[in-house]
Amino acid sequence: MFFNEEQLKIALLVQRGRTNIEIGEELGYSAESIKKRLGEIYKKLGVKRRVELVNFLSKNNLFST
């Protein structure tokens, strides 16, 4: 499981409770673009939803909030 810097930033912001719109504004992308990038992250991790991503990150101690 390897993530690029952008994917790591997005995952961290999701874990911190940011919406796609907020993430997009912070990183300079549209909400739709963030949605697409999240889909790529979900696929890499084998998760299907935002809450599953957050749970995965927490269980694996990938980020601390």
mmCIF file of the N, C-alpha and C atoms, coordinates in Angstrom:
data_MODEL
# 
_entry.id   MODEL 
# 
loop_
_atom_site.group_PDB 
_atom_site.id 
_atom_site.type_symbol 
_atom_site.label_atom_id 
_atom_site.label_alt_id 
_atom_site.label_comp_id 
_atom_site.label_asym_id 
_atom_site.label_entity_id 
_atom_site.label_seq_id 
_atom_site.pdbx_PDB_ins_code 
_atom_site.Cartn_x 
_atom_site.Cartn_y 
_atom_site.Cartn_z 
_atom_site.occupancy 
_atom_site.B_iso_or_equiv 
_atom_site.pdbx_formal_charge 
_atom_site.auth_seq_id 
_atom_site.auth_comp_id 
_atom_site.auth_asym_id 
_atom_site.auth_atom_id 
_atom_site.pdbx_PDB_model_num 
ATOM 1   N N  . MET A 1 1  ? 0.851   -1.177 0.000  1.00 0.00 ? 1  MET A N  1 
ATOM 2   C CA . MET A 1 1  ? 0.000   0.000  0.000  1.00 0.00 ? 1  MET A CA 1 
ATOM 3   C C  . MET A 1 1  ? 0.890   1.232  0.000  1.00 0.00 ? 1  MET A C  1 
ATOM 4   N N  . PHE A 1 2  ? 0.991   1.861  -1.119 1.00 0.00 ? 2  PHE A N  1 
ATOM 5   C CA . PHE A 1 2  ? 1.796   3.068  -1.226 1.00 0.00 ? 2  PHE A CA 1 
ATOM 6   C C  . PHE A 1 2  ? 0.919   4.221  -1.678 1.00 0.00 ? 2  PHE A C  1 
ATOM 7   N N  . PHE A 1 3  ? 1.051   5.323  -0.996 1.00 0.00 ? 3  PHE A N  1 
ATOM 8   C CA . PHE A 1 3  ? 0.289   6.517  -1.327 1.00 0.00 ? 3  PHE A CA 1 
ATOM 9   C C  . PHE A 1 3  ? 1.234   7.619  -1.750 1.00 0.00 ? 3  PHE A C  1 
ATOM 10  N N  . ASN A 1 4  ? 0.763   8.429  -2.675 1.00 0.00 ? 4  ASN A N  1 
ATOM 11  C CA . ASN A 1 4  ? 1.551   9.603  -3.004 1.00 0.00 ? 4  ASN A CA 1 
ATOM 12  C C  . ASN A 1 4  ? 1.225   10.702 -1.992 1.00 0.00 ? 4  ASN A C  1 
ATOM 13  N N  . GLU A 1 5  ? 1.970   11.769 -2.034 1.00 0.00 ? 5  GLU A N  1 
ATOM 14  C CA . GLU A 1 5  ? 1.812   12.850 -1.052 1.00 0.00 ? 5  GLU A CA 1 
ATOM 15  C C  . GLU A 1 5  ? 0.394   13.425 -1.049 1.00 0.00 ? 5  GLU A C  1 
ATOM 16  N N  . GLU A 1 6  ? -0.177  13.590 -2.229 1.00 0.00 ? 6  GLU A N  1 
ATOM 17  C CA . GLU A 1 6  ? -1.531  14.128 -2.344 1.00 0.00 ? 6  GLU A CA 1 
ATOM 18  C C  . GLU A 1 6  ? -2.549  13.206 -1.670 1.00 0.00 ? 6  GLU A C  1 
ATOM 19  N N  . GLN A 1 7  ? -2.434  11.903 -1.903 1.00 0.00 ? 7  GLN A N  1 
ATOM 20  C CA . GLN A 1 7  ? -3.357  10.953 -1.294 1.00 0.00 ? 7  GLN A CA 1 
ATOM 21  C C  . GLN A 1 7  ? -3.229  10.961 0.228  1.00 0.00 ? 7  GLN A C  1 
ATOM 22  N N  . LEU A 1 8  ? -2.026  11.090 0.720  1.00 0.00 ? 8  LEU A N  1 
ATOM 23  C CA . LEU A 1 8  ? -1.833  11.164 2.167  1.00 0.00 ? 8  LEU A CA 1 
ATOM 24  C C  . LEU A 1 8  ? -2.498  12.408 2.753  1.00 0.00 ? 8  LEU A C  1 
ATOM 25  N N  . LYS A 1 9  ? -2.358  13.541 2.068  1.00 0.00 ? 9  LYS A N  1 
ATOM 26  C CA . LYS A 1 9  ? -2.996  14.776 2.537  1.00 0.00 ? 9  LYS A CA 1 
ATOM 27  C C  . LYS A 1 9  ? -4.508  14.626 2.570  1.00 0.00 ? 9  LYS A C  1 
ATOM 28  N N  . ILE A 1 10 ? -5.055  14.050 1.505  1.00 0.00 ? 10 ILE A N  1 
ATOM 29  C CA . ILE A 1 10 ? -6.504  13.867 1.429  1.00 0.00 ? 10 ILE A CA 1 
ATOM 30  C C  . ILE A 1 10 ? -6.982  12.944 2.541  1.00 0.00 ? 10 ILE A C  1 
ATOM 31  N N  . ALA A 1 11 ? -6.302  11.817 2.724  1.00 0.00 ? 11 ALA A N  1 
ATOM 32  C CA . ALA A 1 11 ? -6.693  10.866 3.767  1.00 0.00 ? 11 ALA A CA 1 
ATOM 33  C C  . ALA A 1 11 ? -6.647  11.516 5.149  1.00 0.00 ? 11 ALA A C  1 
ATOM 34  N N  . LEU A 1 12 ? -5.609  12.292 5.408  1.00 0.00 ? 12 LEU A N  1 
ATOM 35  C CA . LEU A 1 12 ? -5.498  12.975 6.698  1.00 0.00 ? 12 LEU A CA 1 
ATOM 36  C C  . LEU A 1 12 ? -6.652  13.955 6.901  1.00 0.00 ? 12 LEU A C  1 
ATOM 37  N N  . LEU A 1 13 ? -6.989  14.699 5.867  1.00 0.00 ? 13 LEU A N  1 
ATOM 38  C CA . LEU A 1 13 ? -8.080  15.665 5.995  1.00 0.00 ? 13 LEU A CA 1 
ATOM 39  C C  . LEU A 1 13 ? -9.427  14.972 6.171  1.00 0.00 ? 13 LEU A C  1 
ATOM 40  N N  . VAL A 1 14 ? -9.615  13.832 5.530  1.00 0.00 ? 14 VAL A N  1 
ATOM 41  C CA . VAL A 1 14 ? -10.838 13.047 5.741  1.00 0.00 ? 14 VAL A CA 1 
ATOM 42  C C  . VAL A 1 14 ? -10.900 12.603 7.193  1.00 0.00 ? 14 VAL A C  1 
ATOM 43  N N  . GLN A 1 15 ? -9.788  12.112 7.704  1.00 0.00 ? 15 GLN A N  1 
ATOM 44  C CA . GLN A 1 15 ? -9.766  11.656 9.093  1.00 0.00 ? 15 GLN A CA 1 
ATOM 45  C C  . GLN A 1 15 ? -10.072 12.803 10.058 1.00 0.00 ? 15 GLN A C  1 
ATOM 46  N N  . ARG A 1 16 ? -9.692  13.994 9.684  1.00 0.00 ? 16 ARG A N  1 
ATOM 47  C CA . ARG A 1 16 ? -9.971  15.168 10.524 1.00 0.00 ? 16 ARG A CA 1 
ATOM 48  C C  . ARG A 1 16 ? -11.382 15.700 10.351 1.00 0.00 ? 16 ARG A C  1 
ATOM 49  N N  . GLY A 1 17 ? -12.190 15.023 9.529  1.00 0.00 ? 17 GLY A N  1 
ATOM 50  C CA . GLY A 1 17 ? -13.597 15.371 9.409  1.00 0.00 ? 17 GLY A CA 1 
ATOM 51  C C  . GLY A 1 17 ? -13.927 16.390 8.335  1.00 0.00 ? 17 GLY A C  1 
ATOM 52  N N  . ARG A 1 18 ? -12.989 16.684 7.463  1.00 0.00 ? 18 ARG A N  1 
ATOM 53  C CA . ARG A 1 18 ? -13.248 17.670 6.396  1.00 0.00 ? 18 ARG A CA 1 
ATOM 54  C C  . ARG A 1 18 ? -14.133 17.076 5.310  1.00 0.00 ? 18 ARG A C  1 
ATOM 55  N N  . THR A 1 19 ? -14.951 17.908 4.717  1.00 0.00 ? 19 THR A N  1 
ATOM 56  C CA . THR A 1 19 ? -15.787 17.498 3.592  1.00 0.00 ? 19 THR A CA 1 
ATOM 57  C C  . THR A 1 19 ? -14.970 17.559 2.309  1.00 0.00 ? 19 THR A C  1 
ATOM 58  N N  . ASN A 1 20 ? -15.520 16.973 1.243  1.00 0.00 ? 20 ASN A N  1 
ATOM 59  C CA . ASN A 1 20 ? -14.833 17.035 -0.049 1.00 0.00 ? 20 ASN A CA 1 
ATOM 60  C C  . ASN A 1 20 ? -14.652 18.480 -0.499 1.00 0.00 ? 20 ASN A C  1 
ATOM 61  N N  . ILE A 1 21 ? -15.631 19.301 -0.234 1.00 0.00 ? 21 ILE A N  1 
ATOM 62  C CA . ILE A 1 21 ? -15.543 20.717 -0.612 1.00 0.00 ? 21 ILE A CA 1 
ATOM 63  C C  . ILE A 1 21 ? -14.415 21.390 0.156  1.00 0.00 ? 21 ILE A C  1 
ATOM 64  N N  . GLU A 1 22 ? -14.349 21.167 1.454  1.00 0.00 ? 22 GLU A N  1 
ATOM 65  C CA . GLU A 1 22 ? -13.294 21.764 2.274  1.00 0.00 ? 22 GLU A CA 1 
ATOM 66  C C  . GLU A 1 22 ? -11.906 21.273 1.852  1.00 0.00 ? 22 GLU A C  1 
ATOM 67  N N  . ILE A 1 23 ? -11.803 19.978 1.581  1.00 0.00 ? 23 ILE A N  1 
ATOM 68  C CA . ILE A 1 23 ? -10.522 19.426 1.145  1.00 0.00 ? 23 ILE A CA 1 
ATOM 69  C C  . ILE A 1 23 ? -10.125 20.046 -0.191 1.00 0.00 ? 23 ILE A C  1 
ATOM 70  N N  . GLY A 1 24 ? -11.077 20.119 -1.097 1.00 0.00 ? 24 GLY A N  1 
ATOM 71  C CA . GLY A 1 24 ? -10.806 20.708 -2.403 1.00 0.00 ? 24 GLY A CA 1 
ATOM 72  C C  . GLY A 1 24 ? -10.339 22.148 -2.299 1.00 0.00 ? 24 GLY A C  1 
ATOM 73  N N  . GLU A 1 25 ? -10.993 22.925 -1.457 1.00 0.00 ? 25 GLU A N  1 
ATOM 74  C CA . GLU A 1 25 ? -10.596 24.324 -1.276 1.00 0.00 ? 25 GLU A CA 1 
ATOM 75  C C  . GLU A 1 25 ? -9.181  24.425 -0.722 1.00 0.00 ? 25 GLU A C  1 
ATOM 76  N N  . GLU A 1 26 ? -8.870  23.553 0.228  1.00 0.00 ? 26 GLU A N  1 
ATOM 77  C CA . GLU A 1 26 ? -7.543  23.597 0.842  1.00 0.00 ? 26 GLU A CA 1 
ATOM 78  C C  . GLU A 1 26 ? -6.435  23.174 -0.133 1.00 0.00 ? 26 GLU A C  1 
ATOM 79  N N  . LEU A 1 27 ? -6.739  22.192 -0.979 1.00 0.00 ? 27 LEU A N  1 
ATOM 80  C CA . LEU A 1 27 ? -5.721  21.662 -1.880 1.00 0.00 ? 27 LEU A CA 1 
ATOM 81  C C  . LEU A 1 27 ? -5.800  22.221 -3.301 1.00 0.00 ? 27 LEU A C  1 
ATOM 82  N N  . GLY A 1 28 ? -6.819  23.027 -3.572 1.00 0.00 ? 28 GLY A N  1 
ATOM 83  C CA . GLY A 1 28 ? -6.934  23.651 -4.885 1.00 0.00 ? 28 GLY A CA 1 
ATOM 84  C C  . GLY A 1 28 ? -7.593  22.785 -5.942 1.00 0.00 ? 28 GLY A C  1 
ATOM 85  N N  . TYR A 1 29 ? -8.515  21.914 -5.524 1.00 0.00 ? 29 TYR A N  1 
ATOM 86  C CA . TYR A 1 29 ? -9.239  21.038 -6.446 1.00 0.00 ? 29 TYR A CA 1 
ATOM 87  C C  . TYR A 1 29 ? -10.737 21.233 -6.268 1.00 0.00 ? 29 TYR A C  1 
ATOM 88  N N  . SER A 1 30 ? -11.492 20.735 -7.225 1.00 0.00 ? 30 SER A N  1 
ATOM 89  C CA . SER A 1 30 ? -12.951 20.738 -7.091 1.00 0.00 ? 30 SER A CA 1 
ATOM 90  C C  . SER A 1 30 ? -13.359 19.589 -6.169 1.00 0.00 ? 30 SER A C  1 
ATOM 91  N N  . ALA A 1 31 ? -14.564 19.679 -5.624 1.00 0.00 ? 31 ALA A N  1 
ATOM 92  C CA . ALA A 1 31 ? -15.078 18.600 -4.782 1.00 0.00 ? 31 ALA A CA 1 
ATOM 93  C C  . ALA A 1 31 ? -15.175 17.308 -5.589 1.00 0.00 ? 31 ALA A C  1 
ATOM 94  N N  . GLU A 1 32 ? -15.530 17.413 -6.845 1.00 0.00 ? 32 GLU A N  1 
ATOM 95  C CA . GLU A 1 32 ? -15.634 16.230 -7.712 1.00 0.00 ? 32 GLU A CA 1 
ATOM 96  C C  . GLU A 1 32 ? -14.267 15.572 -7.906 1.00 0.00 ? 32 GLU A C  1 
ATOM 97  N N  . SER A 1 33 ? -13.238 16.372 -8.026 1.00 0.00 ? 33 SER A N  1 
ATOM 98  C CA . SER A 1 33 ? -11.885 15.842 -8.163 1.00 0.00 ? 33 SER A CA 1 
ATOM 99  C C  . SER A 1 33 ? -11.454 15.120 -6.881 1.00 0.00 ? 33 SER A C  1 
ATOM 100 N N  . ILE A 1 34 ? -11.810 15.660 -5.750 1.00 0.00 ? 34 ILE A N  1 
ATOM 101 C CA . ILE A 1 34 ? -11.501 15.009 -4.475 1.00 0.00 ? 34 ILE A CA 1 
ATOM 102 C C  . ILE A 1 34 ? -12.249 13.690 -4.379 1.00 0.00 ? 34 ILE A C  1 
ATOM 103 N N  . LYS A 1 35 ? -13.494 13.681 -4.812 1.00 0.00 ? 35 LYS A N  1 
ATOM 104 C CA . LYS A 1 35 ? -14.288 12.449 -4.799 1.00 0.00 ? 35 LYS A CA 1 
ATOM 105 C C  . LYS A 1 35 ? -13.589 11.363 -5.628 1.00 0.00 ? 35 LYS A C  1 
ATOM 106 N N  . LYS A 1 36 ? -13.080 11.730 -6.784 1.00 0.00 ? 36 LYS A N  1 
ATOM 107 C CA . LYS A 1 36 ? -12.371 10.785 -7.651 1.00 0.00 ? 36 LYS A CA 1 
ATOM 108 C C  . LYS A 1 36 ? -11.106 10.280 -6.964 1.00 0.00 ? 36 LYS A C  1 
ATOM 109 N N  . ARG A 1 37 ? -10.364 11.172 -6.378 1.00 0.00 ? 37 ARG A N  1 
ATOM 110 C CA . ARG A 1 37 ? -9.125  10.785 -5.697 1.00 0.00 ? 37 ARG A CA 1 
ATOM 111 C C  . ARG A 1 37 ? -9.412  9.898  -4.482 1.00 0.00 ? 37 ARG A C  1 
ATOM 112 N N  . LEU A 1 38 ? -10.502 10.188 -3.776 1.00 0.00 ? 38 LEU A N  1 
ATOM 113 C CA . LEU A 1 38 ? -10.886 9.330  -2.656 1.00 0.00 ? 38 LEU A CA 1 
ATOM 114 C C  . LEU A 1 38 ? -11.221 7.925  -3.150 1.00 0.00 ? 38 LEU A C  1 
ATOM 115 N N  . GLY A 1 39 ? -11.865 7.839  -4.300 1.00 0.00 ? 39 GLY A N  1 
ATOM 116 C CA . GLY A 1 39 ? -12.166 6.536  -4.877 1.00 0.00 ? 39 GLY A CA 1 
ATOM 117 C C  . GLY A 1 39 ? -10.910 5.722  -5.117 1.00 0.00 ? 39 GLY A C  1 
ATOM 118 N N  . GLU A 1 40 ? -9.858  6.383  -5.553 1.00 0.00 ? 40 GLU A N  1 
ATOM 119 C CA . GLU A 1 40 ? -8.575  5.700  -5.765 1.00 0.00 ? 40 GLU A CA 1 
ATOM 120 C C  . GLU A 1 40 ? -7.992  5.207  -4.439 1.00 0.00 ? 40 GLU A C  1 
ATOM 121 N N  . ILE A 1 41 ? -8.127  6.028  -3.409 1.00 0.00 ? 41 ILE A N  1 
ATOM 122 C CA . ILE A 1 41 ? -7.646  5.645  -2.075 1.00 0.00 ? 41 ILE A CA 1 
ATOM 123 C C  . ILE A 1 41 ? -8.450  4.461  -1.557 1.00 0.00 ? 41 ILE A C  1 
ATOM 124 N N  . TYR A 1 42 ? -9.772  4.528  -1.693 1.00 0.00 ? 42 TYR A N  1 
ATOM 125 C CA . TYR A 1 42 ? -10.638 3.430  -1.242 1.00 0.00 ? 42 TYR A CA 1 
ATOM 126 C C  . TYR A 1 42 ? -10.239 2.125  -1.921 1.00 0.00 ? 42 TYR A C  1 
ATOM 127 N N  . LYS A 1 43 ? -10.002 2.201  -3.207 1.00 0.00 ? 43 LYS A N  1 
ATOM 128 C CA . LYS A 1 43 ? -9.638  1.001  -3.964 1.00 0.00 ? 43 LYS A CA 1 
ATOM 129 C C  . LYS A 1 43 ? -8.332  0.401  -3.453 1.00 0.00 ? 43 LYS A C  1 
ATOM 130 N N  . LYS A 1 44 ? -7.348  1.246  -3.191 1.00 0.00 ? 44 LYS A N  1 
ATOM 131 C CA . LYS A 1 44 ? -6.060  0.762  -2.682 1.00 0.00 ? 44 LYS A CA 1 
ATOM 132 C C  . LYS A 1 44 ? -6.219  0.045  -1.348 1.00 0.00 ? 44 LYS A C  1 
ATOM 133 N N  . LEU A 1 45 ? -7.111  0.559  -0.504 1.00 0.00 ? 45 LEU A N  1 
ATOM 134 C CA . LEU A 1 45 ? -7.279  0.008  0.841  1.00 0.00 ? 45 LEU A CA 1 
ATOM 135 C C  . LEU A 1 45 ? -8.338  -1.077 0.927  1.00 0.00 ? 45 LEU A C  1 
ATOM 136 N N  . GLY A 1 46 ? -9.141  -1.209 -0.127 1.00 0.00 ? 46 GLY A N  1 
ATOM 137 C CA . GLY A 1 46 ? -10.214 -2.195 -0.104 1.00 0.00 ? 46 GLY A CA 1 
ATOM 138 C C  . GLY A 1 46 ? -11.389 -1.777 0.762  1.00 0.00 ? 46 GLY A C  1 
ATOM 139 N N  . VAL A 1 47 ? -11.615 -0.470 0.855  1.00 0.00 ? 47 VAL A N  1 
ATOM 140 C CA . VAL A 1 47 ? -12.770 0.053  1.597  1.00 0.00 ? 47 VAL A CA 1 
ATOM 141 C C  . VAL A 1 47 ? -13.747 0.680  0.611  1.00 0.00 ? 47 VAL A C  1 
ATOM 142 N N  . LYS A 1 48 ? -14.985 0.886  1.070  1.00 0.00 ? 48 LYS A N  1 
ATOM 143 C CA . LYS A 1 48 ? -16.012 1.403  0.168  1.00 0.00 ? 48 LYS A CA 1 
ATOM 144 C C  . LYS A 1 48 ? -16.582 2.747  0.585  1.00 0.00 ? 48 LYS A C  1 
ATOM 145 N N  . ARG A 1 49 ? -16.359 3.121  1.835  1.00 0.00 ? 49 ARG A N  1 
ATOM 146 C CA . ARG A 1 49 ? -16.957 4.361  2.324  1.00 0.00 ? 49 ARG A CA 1 
ATOM 147 C C  . ARG A 1 49 ? -15.969 5.152  3.167  1.00 0.00 ? 49 ARG A C  1 
ATOM 148 N N  . ARG A 1 50 ? -16.305 6.406  3.348  1.00 0.00 ? 50 ARG A N  1 
ATOM 149 C CA . ARG A 1 50 ? -15.479 7.346  4.113  1.00 0.00 ? 50 ARG A CA 1 
ATOM 150 C C  . ARG A 1 50 ? -15.227 6.842  5.536  1.00 0.00 ? 50 ARG A C  1 
ATOM 151 N N  . VAL A 1 51 ? -16.274 6.353  6.176  1.00 0.00 ? 51 VAL A N  1 
ATOM 152 C CA . VAL A 1 51 ? -16.145 5.878  7.560  1.00 0.00 ? 51 VAL A CA 1 
ATOM 153 C C  . VAL A 1 51 ? -15.202 4.674  7.622  1.00 0.00 ? 51 VAL A C  1 
ATOM 154 N N  . GLU A 1 52 ? -15.224 3.830  6.609  1.00 0.00 ? 52 GLU A N  1 
ATOM 155 C CA . GLU A 1 52 ? -14.307 2.699  6.572  1.00 0.00 ? 52 GLU A CA 1 
ATOM 156 C C  . GLU A 1 52 ? -12.865 3.177  6.415  1.00 0.00 ? 52 GLU A C  1 
ATOM 157 N N  . LEU A 1 53 ? -12.668 4.217  5.643  1.00 0.00 ? 53 LEU A N  1 
ATOM 158 C CA . LEU A 1 53 ? -11.329 4.801  5.492  1.00 0.00 ? 53 LEU A CA 1 
ATOM 159 C C  . LEU A 1 53 ? -10.831 5.318  6.837  1.00 0.00 ? 53 LEU A C  1 
ATOM 160 N N  . VAL A 1 54 ? -11.658 6.070  7.531  1.00 0.00 ? 54 VAL A N  1 
ATOM 161 C CA . VAL A 1 54 ? -11.267 6.621  8.831  1.00 0.00 ? 54 VAL A CA 1 
ATOM 162 C C  . VAL A 1 54 ? -10.959 5.496  9.815  1.00 0.00 ? 54 VAL A C  1 
ATOM 163 N N  . ASN A 1 55 ? -11.795 4.457  9.824  1.00 0.00 ? 55 ASN A N  1 
ATOM 164 C CA . ASN A 1 55 ? -11.553 3.321  10.715 1.00 0.00 ? 55 ASN A CA 1 
ATOM 165 C C  . ASN A 1 55 ? -10.238 2.628  10.371 1.00 0.00 ? 55 ASN A C  1 
ATOM 166 N N  . PHE A 1 56 ? -9.969  2.447  9.092  1.00 0.00 ? 56 PHE A N  1 
ATOM 167 C CA . PHE A 1 56 ? -8.720  1.821  8.657  1.00 0.00 ? 56 PHE A CA 1 
ATOM 168 C C  . PHE A 1 56 ? -7.522  2.637  9.127  1.00 0.00 ? 56 PHE A C  1 
ATOM 169 N N  . LEU A 1 57 ? -7.578  3.940  8.923  1.00 0.00 ? 57 LEU A N  1 
ATOM 170 C CA . LEU A 1 57 ? -6.468  4.808  9.330  1.00 0.00 ? 57 LEU A CA 1 
ATOM 171 C C  . LEU A 1 57 ? -6.242  4.748  10.836 1.00 0.00 ? 57 LEU A C  1 
ATOM 172 N N  . SER A 1 58 ? -7.335  4.744  11.588 1.00 0.00 ? 58 SER A N  1 
ATOM 173 C CA . SER A 1 58 ? -7.227  4.691  13.053 1.00 0.00 ? 58 SER A CA 1 
ATOM 174 C C  . SER A 1 58 ? -6.671  3.356  13.529 1.00 0.00 ? 58 SER A C  1 
ATOM 175 N N  . LYS A 1 59 ? -7.200  2.264  12.986 1.00 0.00 ? 59 LYS A N  1 
ATOM 176 C CA . LYS A 1 59 ? -6.752  0.929  13.405 1.00 0.00 ? 59 LYS A CA 1 
ATOM 177 C C  . LYS A 1 59 ? -5.283  0.700  13.100 1.00 0.00 ? 59 LYS A C  1 
ATOM 178 N N  . ASN A 1 60 ? -4.815  1.289  12.042 1.00 0.00 ? 60 ASN A N  1 
ATOM 179 C CA . ASN A 1 60 ? -3.429  1.086  11.619 1.00 0.00 ? 60 ASN A CA 1 
ATOM 180 C C  . ASN A 1 60 ? -2.503  2.209  12.063 1.00 0.00 ? 60 ASN A C  1 
ATOM 181 N N  . ASN A 1 61 ? -3.022  3.107  12.898 1.00 0.00 ? 61 ASN A N  1 
ATOM 182 C CA . ASN A 1 61 ? -2.232  4.209  13.450 1.00 0.00 ? 61 ASN A CA 1 
ATOM 183 C C  . ASN A 1 61 ? -1.456  4.972  12.385 1.00 0.00 ? 61 ASN A C  1 
ATOM 184 N N  . LEU A 1 62 ? -2.106  5.219  11.245 1.00 0.00 ? 62 LEU A N  1 
ATOM 185 C CA . LEU A 1 62 ? -1.429  5.922  10.168 1.00 0.00 ? 62 LEU A CA 1 
ATOM 186 C C  . LEU A 1 62 ? -1.348  7.417  10.406 1.00 0.00 ? 62 LEU A C  1 
ATOM 187 N N  . PHE A 1 63 ? -2.338  7.951  11.079 1.00 0.00 ? 63 PHE A N  1 
ATOM 188 C CA . PHE A 1 63 ? -2.331  9.364  11.441 1.00 0.00 ? 63 PHE A CA 1 
ATOM 189 C C  . PHE A 1 63 ? -2.898  9.499  12.827 1.00 0.00 ? 63 PHE A C  1 
ATOM 190 N N  . SER A 1 64 ? -2.478  10.501 13.512 1.00 0.00 ? 64 SER A N  1 
ATOM 191 C CA . SER A 1 64 ? -3.120  10.813 14.787 1.00 0.00 ? 64 SER A CA 1 
ATOM 192 C C  . SER A 1 64 ? -3.866  12.118 14.616 1.00 0.00 ? 64 SER A C  1 
ATOM 193 N N  . THR A 1 65 ? -5.030  12.201 15.215 1.00 0.00 ? 65 THR A N  1 
ATOM 194 C CA . THR A 1 65 ? -5.842  13.411 15.075 1.00 0.00 ? 65 THR A CA 1 
ATOM 195 C C  . THR A 1 65 ? -5.615  14.337 16.230 1.00 0.00 ? 65 THR A C  1 
# 
